[in-house]
Amino acid sequence: MGRLITGAVLGVVAWVAVVVGVSLLLREVAPVLSAAMNVHATATALAERLAVSFLGSLVGGFVAALVAGDRSRAPLVTGVLMLLIFVPYHTTIWTQFPIWYHLTFFVSLLLLSLLGGRLKSAG
């Protein structure tokens, strides 16, 4: 149980590290892309944000499985934790973004965390 919890929490930490790291890297390497991500309403900016989050979810699930063990449910718990963190925030910004963005983000947190865990099992 301890490895499950530790893996899930470190999966969330990994998601944050990837999202922050990639965002900072883009700011330095590709200022045009970074500036586009700061524009809230364009489909391109939303897709870029989702792509960064997708990568974070894959890495988070992978880290969770790495820490907790291949057969663990830690990637699932990581995805659920991410939903618990982000659903309340997204309800406050619900009207500022299209519904496809919110739904894609929510679904990807869970599914890509699970996929990241499976990538660890496969590797």
C-alpha positions as CSV (number, residue, x, y, z in Angstrom):
1,M,0.0,0.0,0.0
2,G,2.9,2.3,0.8
3,R,4.4,1.8,-2.7
4,L,1.0,2.5,-4.3
5,I,0.6,5.8,-2.5
6,T,4.2,6.8,-3.0
7,G,4.1,5.9,-6.7
8,A,0.8,7.8,-7.2
9,V,2.1,10.9,-5.5
10,L,5.4,10.8,-7.4
11,G,3.4,10.3,-10.6
12,V,1.6,13.6,-9.9
13,V,4.9,15.3,-9.0
14,A,6.3,14.0,-12.3
15,W,3.3,15.4,-14.2
16,V,3.9,18.8,-12.7
17,A,7.7,18.6,-13.4
18,V,7.1,17.7,-17.0
19,V,4.5,20.4,-17.6
20,V,6.6,23.1,-15.9
21,G,9.8,21.9,-17.5
22,V,8.5,21.7,-21.0
23,S,6.8,25.1,-20.7
24,L,10.0,26.7,-19.5
25,L,12.0,24.9,-22.2
26,L,9.5,26.2,-24.9
27,R,9.8,29.7,-23.5
28,E,13.6,29.6,-24.1
29,V,13.8,27.5,-27.3
30,A,10.7,28.6,-29.1
31,P,9.4,31.9,-27.8
32,V,6.8,32.0,-30.6
33,L,5.2,28.7,-29.3
34,S,5.5,29.9,-25.8
35,A,3.7,33.1,-26.6
36,A,1.0,31.2,-28.5
37,M,0.4,29.0,-25.4
38,N,-0.4,32.2,-23.4
39,V,-3.2,33.1,-25.8
40,H,-6.2,31.6,-24.2
41,A,-8.8,31.3,-27.0
42,T,-7.1,29.9,-30.0
43,A,-7.4,26.2,-30.9
44,T,-3.7,26.1,-31.6
45,A,-2.8,27.3,-28.1
46,L,-5.3,24.9,-26.5
47,A,-3.9,22.0,-28.5
48,E,-0.3,22.9,-27.4
49,R,-1.4,23.0,-23.8
50,L,-3.0,19.6,-24.2
51,A,0.1,18.2,-25.9
52,V,2.2,19.2,-22.9
53,S,-0.3,17.8,-20.5
54,F,-0.4,14.5,-22.5
55,L,3.3,14.1,-22.2
56,G,3.1,14.9,-18.4
57,S,0.4,12.3,-18.0
58,L,2.4,9.6,-19.8
59,V,5.5,10.3,-17.7
60,G,3.4,10.5,-14.5
61,G,1.9,7.1,-15.2
62,F,5.3,5.7,-16.1
63,V,6.8,7.0,-12.9
64,A,3.9,5.7,-10.8
65,A,4.4,2.2,-12.2
66,L,8.2,2.4,-11.8
67,V,7.9,3.2,-8.1
68,A,4.9,1.0,-7.2
69,G,5.6,-1.9,-9.5
70,D,4.4,-3.0,-12.9
71,R,1.1,-4.7,-11.7
72,S,0.2,-1.8,-9.4
73,R,-2.8,0.5,-9.7
74,A,-0.6,3.5,-9.1
75,P,-1.0,5.0,-12.6
76,L,-4.8,4.8,-12.2
77,V,-4.6,6.5,-8.8
78,T,-2.3,9.1,-10.3
79,G,-4.9,9.9,-12.9
80,V,-7.6,10.1,-10.3
81,L,-5.5,12.4,-8.1
82,M,-5.0,14.7,-11.1
83,L,-8.7,14.8,-11.7
84,L,-9.3,15.6,-8.1
85,I,-6.8,18.4,-8.4
86,F,-8.0,19.9,-11.7
87,V,-11.8,19.4,-11.8
88,P,-12.4,22.1,-9.1
89,Y,-10.1,24.6,-10.9
90,H,-11.6,23.9,-14.3
91,T,-15.1,24.5,-13.0
92,T,-14.0,28.1,-12.3
93,I,-12.7,28.6,-15.9
94,W,-15.4,26.5,-17.6
95,T,-16.9,29.3,-19.6
96,Q,-13.5,30.6,-20.8
97,F,-12.6,27.6,-22.9
98,P,-14.5,25.3,-25.2
99,I,-16.0,22.2,-23.7
100,W,-13.9,19.9,-26.0
101,Y,-10.8,21.3,-24.2
102,H,-12.0,20.5,-20.7
103,L,-13.3,17.1,-21.6
104,T,-10.1,16.2,-23.6
105,F,-8.0,17.3,-20.6
106,F,-10.0,15.3,-18.1
107,V,-10.1,12.1,-20.1
108,S,-6.4,12.4,-21.0
109,L,-5.3,12.7,-17.4
110,L,-6.7,9.3,-16.6
111,L,-6.2,7.4,-19.9
112,L,-2.7,8.6,-20.6
113,S,-1.6,7.9,-17.0
114,L,-2.8,4.4,-17.5
115,L,-1.0,4.2,-20.8
116,G,2.2,5.5,-19.2
117,G,2.0,2.8,-16.6
118,R,1.6,0.2,-19.4
119,L,4.6,1.5,-21.2
120,K,6.6,0.8,-18.1
121,S,5.2,-2.8,-18.0
122,A,6.1,-3.2,-21.7
123,G,9.6,-1.9,-21.3
